[in-house]
Amino acid sequence: MKLELGYIHIKDIQFSDVSKVENGILYVNKEEVKALILEDQNFQKADVDLAKPGESVRIMPVKDVIEPRVKVEGPGGVFPGMINKVETVGSGKTHVLKGAAVVTTGKIVGFQEGIIDMSGPGAEYTPFSKLNNLVIVCEPVEGLKQHEHEKALRFAGYKVAAYLGELARNLTPDEVEVFETPTLTEGLKMYPDLPRVAYVEMLQSQGLLHDTYVYGVDAKQILPTMIYPTEVMDGAIVSGNCVSACDKNTTYHHLNNPVIHELYKEHGKTLNFVGVIITNENVYLADKERSSNWSAKLAEFFGVDGVIVSEEGFGNPDTDLIMNCKKIEAKGIKTVLITDEYAGRDGTSQSLADADPSANAVVSGGNANEIIELPPMEKLIGHVEVADVIAGGFDGSLHEDGSITAELQVITGATNEMGFNTLSAR
Amino acid sequence: MIITNNDWVLKKYGDKFNIVYVDGTFKDVLITVRDKLHLGHELLTHPLGGSVKPSETPYKSILISDEKNNINFNSVYMIENAIITYHKFNKEKLKYLDEKRIEDLKLIDLTVLESALNK
């Protein structure tokens, strides 16, 4: 399967009468976006705002970040099974507004995380401070249940991202990248001497606010399966995961999965990238056993020499991570794990909630318990009142001047377990 | 059998399942489960959350087998690890919960449990 990604580089975002992309500037008609959001009767009010790199802006509480894309050639549309038909995506051409993102914010439940600072020390910890963001702030109708609110907000994000993506349909990309995965047998013939490597991607799948969707299916209901890496680039996997800001995989992360991109870079040079195995992280222990059995079985069936496993979240997913590692290693296949750490504020506690001697190659995305200081920002976008919740209650403390002392875990994408960010540990 | 300190679970499933209601903390639930595992019950759901940490919620519901058998060492290993992990988090923040947040946390615990119950 072959996909061409055409990047249109966005260096600024502005409101305007007409939505369009011109000379690298993304112009957005605010009223059209608001009307699009309010098509959903679950919302009584919608607002949109801009957040650009370097501004004194804090966005919170962030639920998802989505990159605008549009399919210009080949079957299907972006986010299949969600806002487009369940067509197999991942081939043809897709245009990307590179440097832009849609950020959804929402007060779905009373405890809140998810900060993006556009400048200052906090900006260093999140990759989304470098993007030109269109931020969506929606108010649900009275009495809307939490799961309906979550779903409505999730879809608002996809719809707005697709609306912006559509602006790129007839543009000539500034840069083009081509990704191709051959069939198993073709791949084997093409690179007989290179080590065969697959990527095992673990998807958060535990219930309200903890879910991931694959072609519209709740990942907790899937058996582990294979997916072409280019399908992921067209939005076959989307995030409904709202908890644990630092180490959740937003839809942006899925679209730009760095493990997939790095494996493609080495494909045909140092290794033979066979494909992606997706698996879930369920609550029920029998599910964990079944899913890890299955991912090991698929790795064996693909005849790979090694796999990279990436986790999402912390706590019971650590058990899935270790089960995947143990069972795949037991097949004689080498594993490298990507995770993050909750090693206490001084970094000396045990990092994961589970461990095994076979987990002997582990990459860390950083220590989520590390304390950081976030200076006050001139402007807050989102639900400002939750600053007090973060302050009084959960992940830090808000000071009178608006500064926040908090654990790193409040920052969106800070310790991403796909290795999307720059933190690590030795 | 459900071991829980979440009264919403008791209210919703009290008639359908064998429930041990613990009038106490997240840790009290873990300890109650550990003691049951020592008697030969088997752990059916993971004792830790999927990202909501012990520092963020006081509520926990865990599913174990009704039947007793020989001690399942995997179960015991998992609960002991969960207790160690529980101690790693600072629970100071839980003092500031208001009614709305308490309800949300009970709901989250309930839905996570239900993702295992509805099997």
Chai-1 contact restraints between the chains, C-beta under 6 A:
chainA,res_idxA,chainB,res_idxB,connection_type,confidence,min_distance_angstrom,max_distance_angstrom,comment,restraint_id
A,V109,B,D104,contact,1.0,0.0,6.0,A-B,restraint_1
A,G110,B,K100,contact,1.0,0.0,6.0,A-B,restraint_2
A,G110,B,R101,contact,1.0,0.0,6.0,A-B,restraint_3
A,G110,B,D104,contact,1.0,0.0,6.0,A-B,restraint_4
A,F111,B,R101,contact,1.0,0.0,6.0,A-B,restraint_5
A,Q206,B,G50,contact,1.0,0.0,6.0,A-B,restraint_6
A,Q206,B,V112,contact,1.0,0.0,6.0,A-B,restraint_7
A,Q206,B,S115,contact,1.0,0.0,6.0,A-B,restraint_8
A,G207,B,T111,contact,1.0,0.0,6.0,A-B,restraint_9
A,G207,B,V112,contact,1.0,0.0,6.0,A-B,restraint_10
A,G207,B,S115,contact,1.0,0.0,6.0,A-B,restraint_11
A,L208,B,T111,contact,1.0,0.0,6.0,A-B,restraint_12
A,H210,B,G50,contact,1.0,0.0,6.0,A-B,restraint_13
A,V243,B,S51,contact,1.0,0.0,6.0,A-B,restraint_14
A,V243,B,V52,contact,1.0,0.0,6.0,A-B,restraint_15
A,S244,B,S51,contact,1.0,0.0,6.0,A-B,restraint_16
A,V283,B,T45,contact,1.0,0.0,6.0,A-B,restraint_17
A,V283,B,V112,contact,1.0,0.0,6.0,A-B,restraint_18
A,V283,B,S115,contact,1.0,0.0,6.0,A-B,restraint_19
A,V283,B,A116,contact,1.0,0.0,6.0,A-B,restraint_20
A,Y284,B,T45,contact,1.0,0.0,6.0,A-B,restraint_21
A,Y284,B,A116,contact,1.0,0.0,6.0,A-B,restraint_22
A,L285,B,L44,contact,1.0,0.0,6.0,A-B,restraint_23
A,G313,B,G50,contact,1.0,0.0,6.0,A-B,restraint_24
A,G313,B,S51,contact,1.0,0.0,6.0,A-B,restraint_25
A,F314,B,S51,contact,1.0,0.0,6.0,A-B,restraint_26
A,G315,B,L48,contact,1.0,0.0,6.0,A-B,restraint_27
A,G315,B,G49,contact,1.0,0.0,6.0,A-B,restraint_28
A,G315,B,G50,contact,1.0,0.0,6.0,A-B,restraint_29
A,N316,B,H46,contact,1.0,0.0,6.0,A-B,restraint_30
A,N316,B,L48,contact,1.0,0.0,6.0,A-B,restraint_31
A,N316,B,G50,contact,1.0,0.0,6.0,A-B,restraint_32
A,T319,B,H46,contact,1.0,0.0,6.0,A-B,restraint_33
A,G344,B,K88,contact,1.0,0.0,6.0,A-B,restraint_34
A,S349,B,K88,contact,1.0,0.0,6.0,A-B,restraint_35
A,A353,B,L48,contact,1.0,0.0,6.0,A-B,restraint_36
A,A353,B,N81,contact,1.0,0.0,6.0,A-B,restraint_37
A,A353,B,T85,contact,1.0,0.0,6.0,A-B,restraint_38
A,G392,B,Y96,contact,1.0,0.0,6.0,A-B,restraint_39
A,G393,B,K93,contact,1.0,0.0,6.0,A-B,restraint_40
A,G393,B,Y96,contact,1.0,0.0,6.0,A-B,restraint_41
A,F394,B,E56,contact,1.0,0.0,6.0,A-B,restraint_42
A,F394,B,K93,contact,1.0,0.0,6.0,A-B,restraint_43
